[in-house]
Amino acid sequence: MRSELRWLSTRLAGLLAGPLAPRGARVVLSEDLQGALSRIGGGGRMGRLWQDWILRPIESIDQEVLRDLRRARRGSRELVATWGPPARWVRLAEEQIIGHQGMQFRAQLKKRVRTDQGMALVPDLERNRRIERAWYRWTRADQCDVAGRLTFQTQERLFVKTWARDGEALARMVPGFPNAFGFALQQLDPDQLDDRYSLPAGPGQNAIRAGVEIDGWGRPVAYHVFTAHPNDLTRERVRERVPADQILHHFEHQRAGQSRGVPRLLSSFIAAKMTAGYEEAEVTAARSNAIRMGFYKRDPAAVPAPGSAADKAEDRIFWEGEPGQFGLLPAGWSVDNWAPTHPTANAPAFLKMMMRSIALGVATAYNTFANDLEGVNFSSLRSGTLAERDRWQVDQQDMIPAYHLRIFPLWVAWAVLKGQLRPEDMEVVDPEFHSFQPRGWPWVDPLKDVQSDILAIRAGLWSRTRATAARGVDLEEVLQELAAEQALADELGLDLETDLGGRPIDTSTDEGGSDGGDRAVPGPWGDGGRSWRRAGARVQGPARGGDALADPGAPANGRGAAPPV
């Protein structure tokens, strides 16, 4: 209200100082007021082009959020429940942030071993495997969920879906729970955090903002939550004060000092609701047009007497017919053709335009959001996919410290108390010795992606650890699997190194010796067909647009097509 009064007073002063003011009512403005008026006369001036703007008052983020919190949450839930594109975005958030495997926990403890070069730090595989096995035992539904219904991966996905739909997600950590690890989680509905409960700070009393109790620095110290949904008719409304160190509260911060979150769909509410209504109207009109084929018109002067032969003949003509039949209308009747216009020819283009606007609001590529691959090419699809993945990576890195890194230290402490881990395993709580690996994404051109990784690793610009992490897997796990495969192959007397045709690679022919000379590499076609090249040499190939590593499966000259199989 103060901001509106300040604006009105400034406008009044401007009018009194202007040339249209009465001569006796004109005022002399100070330099400061003249500067303020000049600024308002620019981008802040309310003119003809701004008359349809609804300016929000300048207020704190909590006041702004709480005024629209329930309305925004109801609107987001309705859109997700009744319209496909918002529902798809919520599923996309679940798939892209968490994925089908969930955030993969990795213990990274190390130990000192003596080598020829002296003491070195190497991964402590035995301890790491022991801790990881304990973690995965706990992630079962009967251990990690107070209700015994949701696995940890399912809880991760539910947490993200709730955040995407409602703008915030809430869960409770329950230490001392009666299970093998003494620790479990309880997923809470955001409605259980009482948004109507607010108190100002006072002597011996912290401020409470929409159920979140904060200290003088704005740090949450407690959450006031209902033990069940406040509108559940079968339970009594009981509010409980839960310490903040037991609550996981995740939302996207838009301004400093924010206590509650709003749905990301909020910025697209108007466009989404209008588009959903337009789509429904087009479908309804198209269905009505398809049902109604035309009308019969009758001359009022040619109405037969009820029950007469002419009246009975009309009934038979109008209600009986066969495919391909032409009928003869009685006297006085004519046909009025029905020419439907829905859906209109401009409907697809209009819907696509609106979908693009909604996709921008949720920071998702239009083709992914609308599941529309019409008219895209490789370059445009790649550009949109990369920009979208940047947003998902930001959401992943917000999710891990708000959820996983809060859970893990408390889980370790209770696992040690319950004898599931050894006391020395407490060392893994150090952030240096554990990680949660989010899902990765394959490159849109896997061949070039692998080739670039190989070149970067050979040049010392990249590491195998980073290359595997970008794909959402752990290097230690990959190496262990490779070692296990090799050991099994050795036991069975098999050679795992094969060419593209499934035949063992022949390394016996090496005319250049071991100094990198010419050597024969068996080709994937023909019996005994070989492509000769210098080991480690580069070949020119138009398919790669430049130099590429020598590939046993490529043509010998790098240009022509491969001989037929």
C-alpha positions as CSV (number, residue, x, y, z in Angstrom):
1,M,0.0,0.0,0.0
2,R,2.8,2.4,0.8
3,S,4.4,1.9,-2.6
4,E,1.0,2.7,-4.3
5,L,0.6,5.9,-2.2
6,R,4.1,6.9,-3.0
7,W,3.5,6.4,-6.7
8,L,0.2,8.4,-6.6
9,S,1.8,11.3,-4.8
10,T,4.6,11.4,-7.3
11,R,2.2,11.4,-10.2
12,L,0.1,14.2,-8.5
13,A,3.2,16.3,-8.1
14,G,4.1,15.7,-11.7
15,L,0.6,16.9,-12.8
16,L,0.8,20.0,-10.6
17,A,4.2,20.9,-12.1
18,G,3.1,20.3,-15.7
19,P,1.9,22.8,-18.3
20,L,-1.7,21.6,-18.0
21,A,-2.0,22.5,-14.4
22,P,-3.8,25.8,-13.5
23,R,-1.4,28.7,-13.2
24,G,-2.1,29.3,-9.5
25,A,-1.7,25.6,-8.7
26,R,1.7,25.0,-10.2
27,V,4.5,24.0,-7.9
28,V,8.2,24.3,-8.1
29,L,9.9,20.9,-7.9
30,S,13.2,20.2,-6.1
31,E,16.1,18.6,-8.1
32,D,15.6,15.2,-6.3
33,L,11.9,15.2,-7.2
34,Q,12.6,16.2,-10.8
35,G,15.0,13.2,-11.0
36,A,12.4,10.8,-9.7
37,L,9.8,12.1,-12.2
38,S,12.3,11.8,-15.0
39,R,12.8,8.2,-14.1
40,I,9.1,7.5,-13.9
41,G,8.7,9.2,-17.2
42,G,10.8,6.4,-18.8
43,G,10.3,2.7,-18.1
44,G,8.2,3.2,-14.9
45,R,5.6,5.5,-16.4
46,M,2.0,4.2,-16.6
47,G,0.8,5.1,-20.1
48,R,-1.6,3.9,-22.7
49,L,0.6,0.8,-23.5
50,W,0.8,-0.2,-19.8
51,Q,-2.9,0.1,-18.9
52,D,-3.4,-3.7,-18.9
53,W,-0.5,-4.3,-16.5
54,I,-1.4,-5.5,-13.0
55,L,1.5,-4.3,-10.9
56,R,2.3,-6.3,-7.8
57,P,3.1,-4.4,-4.7
58,I,6.7,-4.4,-3.4
59,E,6.7,-6.8,-0.4
60,S,8.8,-9.6,1.0
61,I,9.0,-12.9,-0.8
62,D,7.1,-14.7,2.0
63,Q,4.2,-12.3,1.8
64,E,4.1,-12.7,-2.0
65,V,4.3,-16.5,-1.8
66,L,1.8,-16.9,1.0
67,R,-0.8,-14.7,-0.7
68,D,-0.9,-17.1,-3.7
69,L,0.4,-20.4,-2.2
70,R,-2.8,-22.3,-1.9
71,R,-4.2,-21.0,-5.2
72,A,-1.0,-21.8,-7.1
73,R,-0.8,-25.3,-5.6
74,R,-4.4,-26.1,-6.5
75,G,-3.9,-24.8,-10.0
76,S,-0.8,-26.8,-10.5
77,R,-2.3,-30.0,-9.2
78,E,-5.4,-29.5,-11.5
79,L,-3.3,-29.0,-14.6
80,V,-1.1,-32.0,-13.8
81,A,-4.1,-34.2,-13.1
82,T,-6.3,-33.1,-16.1
83,W,-3.9,-32.1,-19.0
84,G,-1.2,-34.1,-20.7
85,P,1.7,-31.6,-21.1
86,P,2.0,-30.6,-17.4
87,A,1.7,-34.2,-16.4
88,R,4.5,-35.1,-18.9
89,W,6.7,-32.4,-17.4
90,V,6.3,-33.9,-13.9
91,R,7.3,-37.3,-15.3
92,L,10.2,-35.7,-17.1
93,A,11.5,-34.2,-13.8
94,E,11.3,-37.7,-12.2
95,E,13.1,-39.4,-15.1
96,Q,15.7,-36.7,-15.8
97,I,16.7,-35.8,-12.2
98,I,16.5,-39.3,-10.6
99,G,16.3,-41.8,-13.4
100,H,15.4,-45.5,-13.2
101,Q,18.4,-46.4,-10.9
102,G,18.2,-43.4,-8.5
103,M,21.2,-41.6,-7.1
104,Q,23.9,-44.1,-6.9
105,F,25.8,-44.1,-3.5
106,R,29.6,-44.6,-3.7
107,A,31.9,-45.1,-0.7
108,Q,35.4,-43.8,-1.5
109,L,37.5,-44.6,1.5
110,K,41.2,-45.0,0.9
111,K,44.1,-46.8,2.5
112,R,47.9,-46.5,2.4
113,V,49.9,-49.3,0.7
114,R,53.6,-49.7,0.1
115,T,54.7,-49.7,-3.6
116,D,58.0,-49.6,-5.4
117,Q,57.7,-45.8,-5.5
118,G,56.9,-45.6,-1.7
119,M,53.6,-45.2,0.2
120,A,50.5,-44.5,-1.9
121,L,46.8,-44.0,-1.3
122,V,44.6,-46.6,-3.1
123,P,40.8,-47.3,-2.7
124,D,40.0,-49.5,0.2
125,L,37.8,-51.9,-1.7
126,E,36.8,-54.1,1.2
127,R,35.5,-51.3,3.4
128,N,33.9,-49.5,0.5
129,R,32.0,-52.7,-0.5
130,R,30.9,-53.3,3.1
131,I,29.5,-49.8,3.5
132,E,27.8,-49.9,0.1
133,R,26.2,-53.3,0.9
134,A,24.9,-51.9,4.2
135,W,23.4,-48.9,2.4
136,Y,21.7,-51.0,-0.2
137,R,20.2,-53.3,2.4
138,W,18.8,-50.2,4.1
139,T,17.2,-48.9,0.9
140,R,14.7,-51.8,0.8
141,A,11.1,-50.8,1.6
142,D,10.9,-52.7,4.8
143,Q,13.9,-50.7,6.2
144,C,13.9,-47.2,4.9
145,D,10.2,-46.4,4.9
146,V,8.3,-46.0,8.2
147,A,5.2,-47.5,6.4
148,G,7.3,-50.3,4.8
149,R,5.9,-49.5,1.4
150,L,8.4,-47.4,-0.6
151,T,12.0,-48.3,-1.5
152,F,14.5,-45.5,-1.2
153,Q,14.5,-45.1,-5.1
154,T,10.7,-44.8,-5.0
155,Q,10.9,-42.2,-2.3
156,E,13.5,-40.2,-4.3
157,R,11.1,-40.2,-7.3
158,L,8.1,-39.3,-5.1
159,F,10.1,-36.4,-3.6
160,V,11.0,-35.0,-7.0
161,K,7.4,-35.4,-8.4
162,T,6.0,-33.6,-5.4
163,W,8.5,-30.8,-5.8
164,A,7.7,-30.5,-9.5
165,R,4.0,-30.4,-9.0
166,D,3.6,-28.5,-5.7
167,G,6.7,-26.4,-5.8
168,E,8.1,-27.9,-2.6
169,A,8.7,-31.4,-1.2
170,L,8.8,-32.5,2.4
171,A,10.1,-35.5,4.2
172,R,10.9,-36.4,7.8
173,M,13.9,-38.4,9.1
174,V,13.0,-40.7,12.0
175,P,16.0,-41.6,14.1
176,G,15.6,-44.4,16.6
177,F,13.0,-46.1,14.4
178,P,12.4,-49.8,15.3
179,N,14.2,-51.5,12.4
180,A,17.6,-53.1,11.9
181,F,19.3,-49.8,11.2
182,G,17.4,-47.6,13.8
183,F,16.6,-45.1,11.1
184,A,13.8,-44.5,8.5
185,L,12.1,-41.9,6.4
186,Q,8.6,-40.5,6.3
187,Q,7.3,-38.7,3.1
188,L,5.0,-35.8,4.0
189,D,2.5,-33.9,1.9
190,P,3.4,-30.2,1.7
191,D,-0.2,-29.5,2.9
192,Q,0.9,-30.9,6.3
193,L,3.2,-27.9,6.8
194,D,0.7,-25.4,8.2
195,D,0.8,-22.4,6.0
196,R,-1.8,-20.6,8.1
197,Y,0.5,-20.7,11.2
198,S,2.6,-17.5,11.4
199,L,3.8,-15.5,14.4
200,P,6.1,-12.5,14.8
201,A,9.3,-12.8,16.7
202,G,9.1,-11.7,20.3
203,P,11.0,-12.1,23.7
204,G,11.9,-15.7,23.9
205,Q,9.9,-16.5,20.7
206,N,11.2,-17.2,17.2
207,A,9.3,-15.9,14.2
208,I,7.1,-18.5,12.5
209,R,6.4,-18.1,8.8
210,A,3.8,-20.4,7.3
211,G,4.7,-23.2,9.6
212,V,8.5,-22.7,9.4
213,E,10.1,-21.4,12.6
214,I,13.3,-19.4,12.0
215,D,15.8,-17.7,14.3
216,G,17.1,-14.1,14.0
217,W,19.4,-15.1,11.1
218,G,16.6,-16.7,9.1
219,R,17.8,-20.3,9.8
220,P,15.0,-22.8,10.2
221,V,15.0,-24.3,13.7
222,A,11.7,-26.2,13.6
223,Y,8.7,-27.1,11.4
224,H,5.1,-27.1,12.6
225,V,3.5,-30.0,10.7
226,F,0.2,-31.8,11.0
227,T,0.5,-35.5,11.9
228,A,-1.9,-36.2,9.0
229,H,-3.3,-34.2,6.1
230,P,-5.3,-31.3,7.6
231,N,-8.4,-32.1,5.5
232,D,-8.4,-35.8,6.2
233,L,-11.9,-36.5,7.7
234,T,-10.8,-39.7,9.5
235,R,-8.1,-38.1,11.6
236,E,-7.9,-35.2,14.1
237,R,-6.0,-32.1,13.2
238,V,-2.9,-32.3,15.5
239,R,0.1,-30.1,14.9
240,E,3.5,-31.2,16.0
241,R,6.7,-29.2,16.3
242,V,9.5,-31.1,14.6
243,P,13.2,-30.0,14.9
244,A,14.7,-28.7,11.7
245,D,17.5,-31.3,11.8
246,Q,14.8,-34.0,11.2
247,I,13.0,-32.3,8.3
248,L,14.0,-32.4,4.6
249,H,12.4,-29.3,2.9
250,H,13.3,-28.8,-0.7
251,F,12.1,-25.9,-3.0
252,E,13.5,-23.6,-5.6
253,H,14.7,-20.3,-4.0
254,Q,13.6,-17.3,-6.1
255,R,14.5,-14.5,-3.6
256,A,16.4,-14.1,-0.4
257,G,14.6,-15.0,2.8
258,Q,12.1,-17.3,1.2
259,S,10.4,-19.9,3.5
260,R,8.0,-21.8,1.2
261,G,8.1,-22.8,-2.5
262,V,5.8,-22.2,-5.4
263,P,5.3,-24.5,-8.4
264,R,7.5,-23.9,-11.4
265,L,4.4,-24.1,-13.6
266,L,3.1,-20.8,-12.0
267,S,4.8,-18.7,-14.6
268,S,2.8,-20.6,-17.3
269,F,-0.5,-20.8,-15.5
270,I,-2.5,-18.4,-17.7
271,A,-1.1,-19.8,-21.0
272,A,-1.5,-23.4,-19.8
273,K,-5.1,-23.0,-18.6
274,M,-6.1,-21.1,-21.8
275,T,-4.5,-23.6,-24.0
276,A,-6.1,-26.5,-22.2
277,G,-9.5,-24.9,-22.5
278,Y,-9.0,-24.1,-26.2
279,E,-7.9,-27.7,-26.9
280,E,-11.0,-29.0,-25.1
281,A,-13.3,-26.6,-27.1
282,E,-11.7,-27.7,-30.4
283,V,-12.2,-31.4,-29.6
284,T,-15.8,-30.8,-28.5
285,A,-16.6,-28.8,-31.6
286,A,-14.9,-31.4,-33.8
287,R,-16.9,-34.2,-32.2
288,S,-20.2,-32.3,-32.6
289,N,-19.4,-31.7,-36.2
290,A,-18.6,-35.3,-36.8
291,I,-21.8,-36.4,-35.2
292,R,-24.1,-34.0,-37.1
293,M,-24.1,-34.5,-40.9
294,G,-26.8,-32.1,-41.9
295,F,-30.4,-30.9,-41.5
296,Y,-33.7,-31.5,-43.3
297,K,-35.9,-28.5,-44.0
298,R,-39.6,-28.6,-44.6
299,D,-42.0,-26.2,-46.3
300,P,-44.5,-25.3,-43.6
301,A,-47.3,-25.5,-46.2
302,A,-46.6,-29.2,-47.0
303,V,-47.2,-30.8,-43.7
304,P,-49.2,-34.1,-44.0
305,A,-51.9,-35.1,-41.6
306,P,-50.7,-37.2,-38.6
307,G,-51.1,-40.9,-39.3
308,S,-51.8,-40.5,-43.0
309,A,-50.0,-42.6,-45.6
310,A,-47.8,-39.6,-46.5
311,D,-46.7,-39.2,-42.8
312,K,-45.8,-42.9,-42.6
313,A,-43.8,-42.8,-45.8
314,E,-41.8,-39.9,-44.4
315,D,-40.9,-41.9,-41.3
316,R,-39.7,-44.8,-43.5
317,I,-37.6,-42.5,-45.8
318,F,-35.9,-40.6,-42.9
319,W,-35.1,-43.6,-40.6
320,E,-34.3,-46.4,-43.1
321,G,-31.3,-46.5,-45.5
322,E,-28.5,-48.6,-46.9
323,P,-24.9,-47.8,-47.9
324,G,-24.7,-46.1,-51.3
325,Q,-28.4,-45.4,-51.4
326,F,-30.0,-42.3,-52.9
327,G,-33.4,-41.5,-51.5
328,L,-36.3,-39.4,-52.8
329,L,-37.6,-36.8,-50.3
330,P,-41.3,-36.2,-50.0
331,A,-42.9,-33.1,-51.3
332,G,-42.0,-30.0,-49.3
333,W,-38.7,-31.4,-47.9
334,S,-35.1,-30.3,-48.8
335,V,-31.6,-30.9,-47.4
336,D,-29.5,-28.2,-45.8
337,N,-25.9,-29.2,-46.0
338,W,-23.7,-29.0,-42.9
339,A,-20.1,-27.8,-43.5
340,P,-18.1,-28.1,-40.3
341,T,-15.1,-25.8,-39.7
342,H,-13.5,-27.5,-36.6
343,P,-10.8,-28.1,-36.0
344,T,-9.7,-25.0,-37.8
345,A,-6.6,-25.1,-40.1
346,N,-4.8,-22.7,-37.8
347,A,-5.3,-24.9,-34.7
348,P,-2.1,-26.9,-34.9
349,A,0.1,-23.8,-35.4
350,F,-1.6,-22.0,-32.6
351,L,-1.3,-24.9,-30.2
352,K,2.4,-25.3,-31.0
353,M,3.0,-21.6,-30.3
354,M,1.3,-21.9,-26.9
355,M,3.2,-25.1,-26.1
356,R,6.4,-23.3,-26.8
357,S,5.5,-20.5,-24.3
358,I,4.6,-23.1,-21.6
359,A,7.8,-25.0,-22.2
360,L,9.8,-21.9,-21.7
361,G,8.2,-21.3,-18.3
362,V,9.4,-24.7,-17.1
363,A,12.8,-24.5,-18.8
364,T,12.3,-27.5,-21.0
365,A,12.8,-28.0,-24.7
366,Y,9.6,-27.7,-26.6
367,N,10.2,-30.9,-28.5
368,T,10.6,-32.8,-25.2
369,F,7.8,-31.1,-23.4
370,A,5.2,-31.6,-26.2
371,N,6.6,-34.9,-27.5
372,D,6.8,-33.3,-30.9
373,L,9.6,-34.3,-33.3
374,E,8.0,-32.9,-36.4
375,G,10.3,-30.6,-38.4
376,V,13.4,-31.0,-36.3
377,N,16.8,-31.8,-37.6
378,F,19.9,-33.2,-35.9
379,S,21.5,-29.8,-35.1
380,S,18.4,-28.2,-33.6
381,L,17.5,-31.3,-31.6
382,R,21.0,-31.5,-30.2
383,S,21.1,-27.8,-29.3
384,G,17.8,-28.0,-27.5
385,T,18.7,-31.2,-25.7
386,L,22.0,-29.8,-24.4
387,A,20.4,-26.7,-23.0
388,E,17.7,-28.7,-21.3
389,R,20.2,-31.0,-19.8
390,D,22.0,-28.1,-18.2
391,R,18.8,-27.3,-16.4
392,W,18.3,-30.9,-15.2
393,Q,21.9,-30.9,-13.9
394,V,21.2,-27.8,-11.9
395,D,18.2,-29.5,-10.4
396,Q,20.3,-32.6,-9.6
397,Q,22.9,-30.6,-7.8
398,D,20.2,-28.8,-5.8
399,M,18.5,-32.1,-4.9
400,I,21.6,-34.0,-3.6
401,P,22.6,-31.6,-0.8
402,A,19.0,-31.0,0.2
403,Y,18.1,-34.7,0.4
404,H,20.9,-37.3,0.2
405,L,23.7,-35.4,2.0
406,R,21.3,-34.7,4.9
407,I,20.2,-38.3,5.2
408,F,23.6,-40.0,4.9
409,P,25.4,-38.8,8.1
410,L,22.4,-39.7,10.3
411,W,22.1,-43.0,8.7
412,V,25.8,-43.8,9.3
413,A,25.6,-42.9,12.9
414,W,22.6,-45.1,13.6
415,A,24.0,-47.9,11.5
416,V,27.1,-47.9,13.7
417,L,25.0,-47.9,16.8
418,K,23.0,-50.8,15.6
419,G,26.1,-52.8,14.6
420,Q,25.4,-52.7,10.9
421,L,28.7,-50.8,10.4
422,R,32.0,-50.8,12.3
423,P,33.0,-47.8,14.4
424,E,35.9,-47.1,12.1
425,D,33.4,-46.8,9.2
426,M,32.3,-43.4,10.6
427,E,35.2,-42.0,8.6
428,V,32.9,-42.3,5.5
429,V,30.8,-39.4,6.7
430,D,33.5,-37.0,5.5
431,P,32.3,-35.6,2.2
432,E,35.7,-36.5,0.7
433,F,35.0,-40.2,1.2
434,H,31.4,-40.6,-0.2
435,S,29.4,-39.4,-3.1
436,F,25.9,-39.7,-4.7
437,Q,26.3,-40.1,-8.4
438,P,23.3,-38.7,-10.4
439,R,22.2,-40.2,-13.7
440,G,24.1,-39.2,-16.8
441,W,23.0,-38.9,-20.4
442,P,24.5,-40.4,-23.5
443,W,25.6,-38.0,-26.1
444,V,23.3,-37.5,-29.1
445,D,26.1,-38.8,-31.2
446,P,27.6,-41.7,-29.2
447,L,30.5,-42.5,-31.6
448,K,31.9,-39.0,-31.5
449,D,31.4,-38.8,-27.8
450,V,33.5,-41.9,-27.2
451,Q,36.1,-40.8,-29.7
452,S,36.5,-37.4,-28.0
453,D,36.8,-39.0,-24.6
454,I,39.5,-41.3,-25.9
455,L,41.5,-38.4,-27.4
456,A,41.1,-36.3,-24.2
457,I,42.2,-39.2,-22.0
458,R,45.2,-39.9,-24.2
459,A,46.2,-36.2,-24.2
460,G,45.9,-36.0,-20.4
461,L,43.0,-33.5,-20.6
462,W,40.4,-35.8,-19.2
463,S,40.2,-38.8,-16.9
464,R,38.4,-42.1,-17.0
465,T,36.8,-41.2,-13.7
466,R,35.1,-38.1,-15.1
467,A,34.2,-39.9,-18.4
468,T,32.4,-42.6,-16.6
469,A,30.8,-40.2,-14.1
470,A,29.4,-38.2,-17.1
471,R,27.5,-41.4,-18.1
472,G,26.2,-41.9,-14.5
473,V,28.4,-44.9,-13.7
474,D,31.3,-45.4,-11.3
475,L,34.8,-46.2,-12.6
476,E,35.6,-48.5,-9.7
477,E,32.5,-50.5,-10.5
478,V,33.3,-50.7,-14.2
479,L,36.9,-51.9,-13.5
480,Q,35.6,-54.5,-11.1
481,E,33.2,-55.8,-13.7
482,L,35.9,-55.9,-16.3
483,A,38.2,-57.8,-14.0
484,A,35.4,-60.3,-13.1
485,E,34.6,-60.8,-16.8
486,Q,38.3,-61.4,-17.6
487,A,38.6,-63.9,-14.8
488,L,35.6,-65.8,-15.9
489,A,36.8,-65.8,-19.5
490,D,40.2,-67.1,-18.4
491,E,38.6,-69.9,-16.4
492,L,36.5,-70.9,-19.4
493,G,39.4,-70.5,-21.8
494,L,37.8,-67.8,-23.9
495,D,39.3,-64.7,-25.6
496,L,37.1,-61.7,-25.0
497,E,38.9,-59.5,-27.5
498,T,37.0,-59.9,-30.8
499,D,36.5,-57.8,-33.9
500,L,33.2,-56.6,-35.2
501,G,32.5,-59.9,-36.9
502,G,32.9,-61.8,-33.6
503,R,36.3,-63.4,-34.5
504,P,39.3,-63.1,-32.2
505,I,41.6,-60.2,-33.1
506,D,44.8,-61.5,-34.7
507,T,47.8,-59.8,-33.2
508,S,50.4,-62.3,-34.4
509,T,51.1,-60.5,-37.7
510,D,53.1,-57.4,-36.8
511,E,55.5,-56.7,-39.6
512,G,56.6,-53.4,-38.0
513,G,57.5,-55.1,-34.7
514,S,56.7,-53.3,-31.4
515,D,57.9,-49.9,-32.6
516,G,54.6,-48.8,-34.1
517,G,55.3,-50.0,-37.7
518,D,52.7,-51.3,-40.2
519,R,50.7,-54.2,-38.9
520,A,47.7,-56.1,-40.2
521,V,44.4,-55.6,-38.5
522,P,41.6,-58.1,-39.5
523,G,38.7,-56.4,-41.2
524,P,35.1,-57.2,-40.4
525,W,34.3,-58.5,-43.9
526,G,35.4,-61.5,-46.0
527,D,37.5,-64.5,-44.9
528,G,40.9,-63.1,-44.3
529,G,40.2,-59.6,-45.5
530,R,42.5,-57.2,-43.8
531,S,42.8,-53.4,-43.7
532,W,46.5,-52.3,-43.4
533,R,47.5,-49.2,-41.5
534,R,50.1,-47.9,-39.2
535,A,49.4,-48.6,-35.6
536,G,48.0,-45.5,-33.9
537,A,47.8,-43.7,-37.2
538,R,44.9,-41.4,-38.1
539,V,42.7,-41.8,-41.1
540,Q,40.7,-39.2,-42.9
541,G,37.0,-39.9,-43.3
542,P,34.2,-37.8,-44.5
543,A,31.7,-39.4,-42.2
544,R,33.6,-37.9,-39.2
545,G,34.3,-34.6,-40.9
546,G,38.0,-34.8,-40.1
547,D,40.7,-36.9,-38.4
548,A,39.6,-39.9,-36.4
549,L,41.3,-42.7,-34.6
550,A,42.1,-45.7,-36.8
551,D,39.1,-48.1,-36.5
552,P,39.4,-51.7,-37.5
553,G,35.9,-51.6,-38.7
554,A,36.5,-48.6,-41.1
555,P,37.4,-48.8,-44.7
556,A,41.2,-49.0,-45.4
557,N,41.4,-45.6,-47.1
558,G,38.8,-43.9,-44.8
559,R,36.8,-42.7,-47.8
560,G,35.2,-45.5,-49.7
561,A,32.4,-47.7,-48.6
562,A,33.1,-51.0,-46.8
563,P,33.2,-54.1,-49.0
564,P,29.9,-56.1,-48.8
565,V,29.6,-58.8,-46.2
